[in-house]
Amino acid sequence: KKSRRHDGGGSIDGDEPINSNDDHTHQPIDDTNADDDTATRHKKKSKHKKRKRSSHDTSHDDASINSGSEEAKQSKKKKHKRDKHQKQTEMDEKIVSSSAIEFYPDVLKSTLGIDGEADMHKKEDNPTNSTSDESNNKPSPDVKTNNITLLLFYQYVEPPWDETQFLNALDYVTSNGNKHQITGRMRVAREGLNCTLTGSYHGIRGWCADMRKFDGGRGKIDPSTGEKVTEFANTEFKLTDDLPPKQKFPKLHAFEVVELVNYGLAGSRAPEISKHGGTHLEPEAYHHKMCEKDTVIIDVRNHYEANIGRFDPPTGGAKMIDPMMRKSTEFPVWLDKPETKEMLRGKQVLMYCTGGVRCERASALLKQKIDTEDDTKELGIKGVFQLQGGVDKYFKHFPEGGLWKGKNYTFDKRFAHAPAAVEAVDRTIKKLGDEVVADNPEKELKVEGGGKSVAIPLTVAEEIMGKCEACLKPWDMYRGKRRCPTCGVPSLICKECFEADKDGTKKLGRDVRCDLCVAEGVRNKRELREREEREMKEYEQKLRTKLTEEYAPPIQRKHAITRKPRPNPGRITRLFLKNMCARQMDETKLLEFVQPARITHIQWLTDRNTGKFYGSAFIEVKTAEDAGSILALDGMMVLGRKIKVKYQKADEKDVWPLPNTEVGGP
């Protein structure tokens, strides 16, 4: 809209200056022939009236003729406006937000000092940081000035980005993160983004708005509307406002990964989500589905997450299945086991995880097996469904908990949390203690927030699902950096045992292991590693038999760094690699590690006396760009060792590449 501000010259911004004399300019009259010209003037006056009437009649006729087209234009304009408004509303609906303190009772707010006018302020609207034009007119909520907003989101892209598009995306998310002062972790892969971010109320929303505009260098046209569709036009952003400042990430870290979730299903092994993905159910629909018989629910998270909180369907409803995984790479192996398939026979299969991203590949893998493998197809599975937005979104729709019990493990600074209303009651009990219990003979506390009023039983708020691994007392908070000495997952240790270990009163020995290692009787890393390698080998052999020529080995690169190719002005194609794991590194692993760079020759350096490989090699690559890409991996942890890479131009007197060093050769 044009501004209506008037300047000192009487003009309106955006319009031409107004001149009051334009329509009434007076000309001087010659009076000498006035009498002689009287008749002439009367004739001219008469003709002028006729012309005026004629002009008026003509304009009236034109108006009648054009009225229909004008109405059509106005109607079309209104329809376009309605469509635009509807589109903006739909986009707003894909930003699912809630406040961490919206269910806090007044007595708790008063105790915490967050309900006084002095501590609250009205955020000013920031049009540049809104997610839509419509949101500019919405007042922001009252919150403490230094509270932060947490953002969870992911987005797979198909087909995957090429190298140029990937680097473009990596640069875009990083620069915009810095622009809006965002912190947190961004997993960036050629298959998309998976992010956990923190920032200010407007900073997070501004970053979301910028992501809506990003087309990844390959914007598409919606055939139904003819409008351009960006990569993140339909991405669901899940926001939690009003978190304390201490839960903010210290810095922004965007890093390259092969997969958004490390299933070992990268590249050609990855089942297409658009083709095989499970049916997404919103929280309400998923909630009802859990109550149906002949249904199973697969918790796609790791076991240590399920140990402190999970869904608990009603009697006669769905059956819970915990795959007992320590890491996501175990899921494809578990899904292929005969005992797993029998649990799925004739059932509806529901899946869920923290935010939804782990279910994408997991559901697609199961659907792909149903579509392509006879032994899975004959199970008669009645459908594969996944919880849209994961547990995080379920909590926003069911703040009293719904069918959930315990806490939700998170990979942010909250570490774990209960549904909002339950969390509010739990915090109230801990802060006010006996005073709350004494004032509530019904043993429940009513709280309000988000337009809802719910009564939470005090027993639910105090319910703890996990146990301390040392003393076995009820406990559900992972604290400190201790991990299971056998398998390496986070240790669930209570405050008392943690402090006793810290001050030396009672040390936590290697016998204090996670409940999964205890249940499986695993006592050392070697035993667990051998079992995992055996199961993976069997799975790969079965996969190779099924896929024959289409089989591709897994890509094992787990923690790849940002790979902007290093400068290579000399166009060198020979590199020297050292400090590799001599026991595990081989040609297959090295080729997987450097992807997408291409190695043509490898000279493994061996000990002169023993003939054993000692961790160093010369390699020849296809292009100078490939060499620059591999040099960017210098310092990366590979198979437990920090690899060293440098350019090593071949001496003109030497024969290079050496015979019999071709990749894939003898």
N, C-alpha and C positions, 0 to 999 in steps of 0.2 A: 504494500500500500504506500501511496505517496504521503510524505509528511505534510501535515497541515501547519507547520510552523511558518509564521510570517517574518520576512526580513525587514530591514529598515526602509527599503525602497518600495514597499507595498506589493512585493511579488510573493508568490507561494512556491515553496520548493517543488521543483518538478514541473511547474507550469510556466507559461509565458507571462511576462509582466503585464499588468492591467493598465490601460490608458483610458481615462474617463472621457476623453474628447474624441475617441476614434469614431463613434457613431453620430456625432453632432458637430462636425467641423463647419464654422460659419465663414462664408466668403463675402467680400465687399460687393455692393450693388451699385451699378451705374444709373443715376436718376434722370439723366438728360433726355432719354427717349422713353420715359416711363409711361406717358399717356399713349404714345403710338404703340407701345408693346402690350397694352392691357388686354386687347382681344387675343393677341397671340398667347399671352400667359394663360388666359382662360381656356383656350383650346388645349394647350400643353397640359394644364391641370386636369382637364377632362380625360385626355388620353392616359395620363398617369394613373388616374383612378381605375380606368378600364384595365390597364396593364396589371395594376395591383390586385384587382378582383380575379383576373385571369391567373395570375401567379398563385393566388391563394387557392383557387379551385384546383389548379394542377398539383400543388403540394398536397392538398387534401386527398386527391385521387392516388398520388404516389404513396402516401401514408397508408391508405387502405390496401393498396397492392402489396406493400412491404410488411404490413402488420403480421401476416402469417409467417413469413420467413424470420422476422424479428422474434416472434414468440418461439419459433423452433430453436433459434439460437439461444434464447434465454433458457429454454427447457434443457437443451444439450449442456449448457454451462452449469446448470443446477445439478444435472446428473453427474457431470464430471466432478463437481465439488463433493457430491455424496459419495462417489466411488473413492475419491481421494481420502475423505474422512474415514470411510470404512477400512481402507488399506492402512491408514495410520492407526486406527483402533486395533486392527488385527496385529500390527507390529507391536503395539503396546502390550497386547496380551501375551506376547512371547517374551516379555520381560517380567519374570515372576519374582516379586520382591516381598519381603517381610521384615519386621523389626525384631531384633533380639530381645527388646525390653517391652514389647507391646502388651504382654500379659502380666507384667509386674504389677502387683497390687499397690495402692497408694501408700500403704504403710511401709512397704519395702522401698519404694521410690524415695520416700521421705528419709528413711534410714540411710540410703545410699547417697542422698543429696542430689537427686536428679529430677526432682519435681518442682523446684523453685524457679521463679521467673528469672532470678539472677543467673541461673545455670543454663537457661534455655534461650534459644534465639530462633528467629524465623529466617530460614535460608532465603537469600535473594534468588529470584528466578534467573537462570543463566541460559539464554536462548541458544548460545553456541554449543552448549553441552547437553541439550535435550535429545531425547530419542525420537521425537516427532514434533511437528508444528503444534499439534494439539496440546502436548505436554507443557508448552511454554506458558499456557494460561492456568496451569494447575499450581497452587501454592505448595511448597515443599513442607514436610512435616517438621514439628518442633523436636530438636534433638540437642544433645550436648555438643558444644562447639568442636571438641576434639575427637568425637566418635568417628569410627571408620565404617566403610562398607566392604563386604566380602563378595566377590564375584566368582561363581563356578560356571564354566561352560566348555563345550567341546563342539567340534564340527568336522566330520569326515568329508573329504572332497573326492568325487569320482568323475572322470579318471583322475589319478594322482597328478600333482603338479610336476612339471619337468624341472630341471635344475635351475633354469632362469626364473621360472614362476615361484619356485621354492625360496630362492634367495630374495626375490621381491617381497614375498609374504613375510619372511623373517625380518627384513629391514622395516617393513610397514608396521608390524606389531611392536617392534622395539622402539621406533621413533615416536609412534603415537602413545606408547606407554610412558615414555619420558615426557612427552608433551602434556599429558594429563596427570603426571606425577604418580603413576601407578607402580606398585611393587608386587612381587610374587614370582610365581614360576610359570613359564610358558613352554610346554612341550610342542615343538614344531617339527612336523614330519612332512614328507611329500604327500601323505594321505590326509593332512589337515592339522588342526590345532586342538590342544587339550590344556586348559589354563585354570589356575587357581590364583586369583589376584586380590589385592587390597588397595584401597585408596579413599579419597573423600567421596561424599555423597554425589556431588556433581562430576568429580573426576572420573569415577567409574561409569556413570551414565554417558558422559561425553565420549569415553573410549568405546562404549557399546555403539553409540551413534556413528562413530568413524568406521567401525567394523561393518556396519550395515552398508556403507558406501564402497567397501573394498571389493573389487571384481576379480582379484587374483590374476589380472592381465588377460582374462578370457571371459568377459561378460557375455551372458546368454540372453536370448530374446524369448520371452514367454509367448508361445504361439497364440494363446487365447486373448491376450491383451495387447500384444505387440510392444510391450515395455521391456526395458532392460532389467534382467534379474542378476543380482550380485551373488557372490559365493555365500555370503552370510545373511542373505535377506530373510531367511526363515529360521535362523539360529535362535535357540532358546537360551536366554541369559537368566541365571538364577542368582538373585541378590539378597543378602542379609545385611540390613542397616543396623546402626546403633551398637556396633561391637566396640569394646574398649580399645584404646590406642595400643595397648601392649600386645594385641593380637594382629598387629600390622606386620607384614613381612619387611625386613630391613632394606631390601633392594630388589630391583627387577632383574630376573635371570631368564633370558630366552635361550634355549639350547636345542640343538638338533637331535632328534631321535629317529630310529628306523620305523618304529610303530608308536602310535599314541598310547597303546597298552601293549606291553611286551608279552605277546602270546606265542612268538615264534612263527607268526603267520604273515610275514612281510612279503612284498613283491607279488610274484605269481601264486604264492601259497594263500594269499588273503582272499577269503570268500567275499564276493561283491555284496555290499550291504544293500544297495538299491535293488538287487535281484533276489537275494536270499534273506534279507533282514527280517526279524520277527515283527509281529504286529505291536505297535506302540499303544499302550493303554494309559489314559490319564488316571491319576490317583484314585478317584471315586470308582471308576470301572475296574481297576485292578483290585481295589478293596473288596468289591463284590465277587470278583473272580476267585479270590482266595477262600471264599466260603463255599465254593462248589465242590461236589464230590468228583472222583476220578481225575483229580488235579494234583500235580506236584509243583513245588516251588524250589528252584535251584538258586541258592545263594552264591552268586558269582564272585563274591569277595573272598579274601584270604580267611583262613580259619581264625587267626588271632583277632580279626575284626568282628566276626560272628560271635566270638567268645564273650563279648561284653554287650551285645544287643542284636536282636533279630526279630523277624515276624513270627507271630504265634497264632496260626489260624485256629478257628473254633473246631470243636469236636464234630466230626462228620464232614469237615471241609478239606482243604488241600493238605498234602503231606509235605513237610519241610525236608529238603535234601541239602546237607552241607558236604561239598566235595572234599573237605579236609585238605585244602591247598595251602601251601606256604607262599607260593608265588603263581602268577597267572600263566606262566609257561606250562604248568602242570594240567591246565584245563583241557587242552586237546587230547592229552594222553588219558585223562580220567573219562572224558566223554566217549572214548573209543573202547573202553573196557566192557566185556560182556555183562558184568554185574550192573553196570550203569544203565546199559540199554534195557535190561529187564525191568529196572525201576521206572523206565519211561514208557513201557509197553501199554498201549491203549489209553494213555493219559493226555490231558491238556498240560503243556509245559509252560510254567511261568518263570521268568528270570528277573532278578533285581540286583542292583549294586548301589554304591553311594550316590553317584550323580547321573548314571545312565550310560557312560562311555564304555564300560567293560561289557555291558550287555549287547552292544552293537555287533561286535565281531563274534561273541559267544553265540548269540541267537542265529546269526548268519551261518556260522559253522554247522550248527545242528540242522538248520533248514537245508543247507547244501548237501549234507549227508543224507537227509530224507529224499532229496531230489535225485541224487546220483549214486547212492549205494544201496544195493538190494537188501543187505542185512539190517539196515536202518529203516528202509522203506517199509519192510514187512512188520515193523513194530506197531503200525497203526496209530501213530501219534496224532492226536486230534487238533493240534495247533500249537504254535510257539508264540508266546506273548512276552513283552517286556515292559517294565514300569517306566513310563515317560518321566524323565527328570530325576529318576532314582529316589532314594530315601529322602534326600534333601527336599524335593518337591512334595513328597508324600507328607512330610512334617508340616509344610506350609498349608496343606489342605486339611490335615488332621492334627491340629496343635495339641489336642488332648492325647494323641498317640495312636488312635485307631486300633489296629491289630499288632502294633509294635510293642516290644518289651525291651527295656534296657536303654542303652545309649548307642548312638551312631558314631563309629570311629571315623575321624576325618584326617586329611593330609594337610591341614592348615594349622594355624596357631590355637584353634579351639581344642584340638586333639580328639575330643569326643563331646557330644552334646545330646540332650534328650529333646523331645518335641517341645515347642515354645511354652505351652501352658504348663507342662510337667516340669520343665526347667525353672519356670517362675516360682512354682510351689516349692520345689526342692531348695531353691535359693532362699526363699522366705523362711523355710524351716531352719536352714543352717544359720541364717542371720538372727532370727528372732526366737528360735528354739521352743522351749516349753510354753512361752506366751501364746504361740499360735495353736499348739495342741490344746491348751486349756480353754481357749476361746472357741473351739470347734468340737463340740460333743459328738457331732455326726462323723467325726474323723475324716472330714474332707474340707477342701478350701475352694471357694468359688473365685474365679478370676475372669477378667474380661479383656478382650483385645481383638482387633481385626473384625469388629462387628459381631463377635461371638461371645457368649457367656458360657463357661464350662466349669463343672465341678470335678476336681481332681482328688481322688482318695489319697490320704496321706501315705498309705501303704504303697501306692503306685509310685509316688515321688521318691520314696525311700528304697524302692526295689533295685537290687544289684544282681546282675547276671553272672559276672565273672568271679574268680577267686585268685588270691595272691598265690604265686607259684612257690613261695617259701613257707608261709604259715597256713595257707589254705583259708584264711578269713575272707569274707565277701569283699570284693574290690573290683573296680571297673575303670581305673584311670592309669594309662600307661605313662610312666614318669621316668625322667633321666634317660641316659643313653645305653643302659644295659640291654643286651640281647641274649637270646638263648645260646648258650655255649656250644650247643650241638648243631642247630640249624640256622641260627642267625636272625630269627624273627624277634620283634620287640618283646621284652619281658614284662609281664604283669606283676609288679611288685608293690605292695602296700607302702604307705608312708613310713610306718614304724620299722619295717624290715629294710627299707631303703636307707633310712637314717642310721640304723644299727650297722649296716654294711659300711656306710660312709665314715662313721666314727670308729670303726674297728671292733665294736662290741660283739657283733655276730656277722661274720663275713659270709657272703653268698658264694658257695662253692659251685663247682661244675656239675654237681648233682642237682642243682636247682635249674630245672629245664622247663620248657613250655609244656602245656598239658598235652599237646599233640605228640611230642617226642616221648613223653611218659607213657601215653596210651599205646604207641606203636613200639615201645621198647627200644627206641633208638638212643644209643649212648655215646656215639662219636661221629664226627664229620665224615670220616672215611666210609663208614657203614651207610650213612645216608646218601653220600655222593655215588657210591657204587650202585645202590638201588635205583637212584634217579637215572643214572647212565644206562642201566640195564633196561628200564622201562622205556626210556626215550629211544634206545636202539631198536627195541621190538616195534615201537610205534612207527619209526621211520621205515623199517623194513616192510611193514604192512602197507604203509602209504606208498612206497615205491612200487610195490606189486600192483596196487590199485590204479595208480596214475600212469604207470609205464613211462612213455616218452614225455608226459607233461610234468613229471616229478621235478621239483627244484629243492635243493637242500635249504635248511633254515638259515636265516641271517642272524648271527649271534651278537652283533654289535649292540650293546645295551646302553652305554652312556656316551654316545657320540657328542663331540663338541661342535660348536658353530663352525661350519666349514666354508668360509670364504676363501677360495684358492689364494695361496700366497704368491707374491710376484715371482716371476721366473724370466727375467730379462735375457738370460743366456740361452733360453729355450732348451734347458737340460732335461733329458729324459731318463737319466740313471740316478738312483737314490741308494743311500746306505741306511739300513735299519738295524738297530741293536737293542739289547735289553728285552728281547722277546722271551716268552716262556718256552724254554728248550724242551720241556716235557710234553706240552700240549700243542704248540704251534705247528701247523702243517700247511700245505698248499691251499686246501679248501678253506681253512679258517682265515688265512691271510687274504684270499680273494674276497671273502665275505666282508672282512674288516675294512677294506679300502673302497668298497663300492660307493659311488658309481664309477670311480676311476678304474682303468683297465691295465692290468699287468700282463706283459707278454713273455717275460723271462724272469726266473728266480735262480740266484746262485746261493745256495745254503752254505754257510761257512762252518766247517767242522774242525774238530781238534786233530792235529797231525798224528798224535799217538793213538788216540782211542777211536778216531773216526766219528765221534758223536757230535751232533749239532749243538752249538753252545749259545744260540740265541741271536745271532747276527746274520745278515744276508744283504747281498746287492740285488736290486731289482731293476728291470727295464720296463718302462711304461709306454703306452701307445702314442701319447701326445705330451707336449710341454704343459698343457692345461691339466692333464691327469697328474703330472708330477707336482704341480702347484697345489692340487686338491689333496694329495697324499701328505705333502709337507705340513698342511694345516692340521694333521693328526698328531703332530709332534707333542709329546707329553701326555698323551691319552692313556688311561688305564685299560690294558687289554690282557685278559686271562690273568689278572692279578698283578701285572707288572706295568710300569710306566714306560711306554715305548718311546724310543728316540729316532727321529727321522732327519736326514739332511741330504741336500743335493751332493752328488759325487760324480762329477764329470769324468767320463772315461778318458784315460791317457791315450793319446794317438798311437803310441807304440804297442798298446795292449790290444788283444783280440776281444772285442765285445760287441754283442753278447756272446758268451761262451757256447760252444756246441753242447747239445743235450740239456739245456736249461730252459727250453720252451715250456710254457705253462701247458699242462696236460700231456707232456711228453714222458719219456721213461724216467 
